[in-house]
Amino acid sequence: MPKRSKQNWEKLFPNIKPQAADLLSKMLTFNPDKRYSVEECLAHPYFDGLHDEEQEVISKKGFDWGWDNFKPTKDLLQNMVYEESLYYHPEATEPVVKKPKRDLK
């Protein structure tokens, strides 16, 4: 995909508060090394008064995605997104993309 310029949140959302725009920019930074972590987001001033480190447990263990063992091809991912949308909009038509078989071994 072509490179895109940074979005102006105030232009897209005219009523956005400056702290919300700042947090949104830090959460949606393309480079994952520069993107805010969950901990950094929760400590952001936007969440002042809503954040209590004493009650927020941080796991030391990463999430195991092993249950989702399939090769993510373009057709498969497109179809999975479409099927998920059908859950919320069952009146929609059947998928145009043929559904590949998933091997869940």
C-alpha positions in Angstrom: 0.0 0.0 0.0 1.2 3.5 -0.7 2.6 5.6 2.2 -0.1 7.8 3.8 0.4 11.0 5.8 -0.5 11.3 9.4 -4.2 12.0 10.0 -5.4 15.2 11.5 -7.8 14.0 14.2 -9.2 17.5 14.9 -10.2 17.7 11.2 -11.8 14.3 11.2 -13.4 14.7 14.6 -14.1 18.4 15.1 -15.3 18.0 18.7 -12.4 15.8 19.8 -10.6 16.9 23.0 -6.9 17.6 22.6 -5.9 14.8 25.1 -8.1 12.3 23.1 -6.5 13.3 19.8 -3.0 12.9 21.4 -3.9 9.4 22.8 -5.4 8.4 19.5 -2.2 9.4 17.6 -0.1 7.4 20.0 -2.3 4.3 19.8 -2.6 4.4 16.0 1.1 4.9 15.2 2.0 2.6 12.3 5.5 1.6 13.6 4.9 -0.9 16.4 8.2 0.1 18.1 6.9 3.7 18.4 3.3 2.8 19.1 2.1 3.2 22.7 1.8 0.0 24.8 -1.4 -0.8 26.8 0.4 0.3 30.0 1.4 3.7 28.3 -2.1 4.2 27.1 -3.6 3.6 30.6 -1.1 6.0 32.1 -2.0 8.8 29.5 -3.6 11.9 31.0 -6.8 11.2 29.1 -7.5 8.4 31.6 -6.7 10.5 34.7 -9.1 9.4 37.4 -10.0 6.1 35.6 -6.7 4.3 35.9 -5.6 2.4 39.0 -2.4 0.5 38.7 -3.2 -1.5 41.9 -6.2 -3.1 40.2 -4.6 -3.7 36.8 -2.8 -7.0 36.5 -0.2 -7.3 33.8 0.5 -10.8 32.6 4.1 -11.9 32.3 3.1 -14.5 29.8 2.3 -13.8 26.1 -1.0 -14.9 24.6 -0.9 -18.3 22.8 -2.5 -18.1 19.4 -1.8 -21.8 18.7 -5.6 -22.6 18.7 -5.8 -20.4 15.5 -3.5 -22.6 13.5 -4.1 -21.9 9.8 -2.2 -20.3 6.9 -3.6 -16.7 6.6 -4.1 -16.5 2.8 -5.7 -13.4 1.3 -8.8 -15.3 0.3 -9.2 -17.0 3.6 -8.8 -13.7 5.6 -11.3 -11.9 3.3 -13.8 -14.7 3.7 -13.3 -14.8 7.5 -14.0 -11.0 7.8 -17.0 -11.4 5.5 -18.4 -14.3 7.6 -17.9 -12.3 10.8 -19.9 -9.4 9.2 -22.7 -11.8 8.3 -23.1 -12.6 12.0 -24.1 -8.9 12.5 -25.9 -8.6 9.2 -27.5 -12.0 8.3 -29.6 -10.3 5.6 -26.5 -9.9 3.4 -25.8 -12.2 0.5 -23.5 -15.2 0.4 -19.7 -14.7 0.0 -18.3 -14.2 -3.5 -15.0 -15.6 -2.5 -15.0 -19.4 -2.3 -14.3 -20.6 1.2 -11.1 -22.5 1.5 -11.0 -25.4 3.9 -9.2 -24.7 7.1 -6.9 -27.3 8.5 -7.1 -27.0 12.3 -4.7 -29.8 13.2 
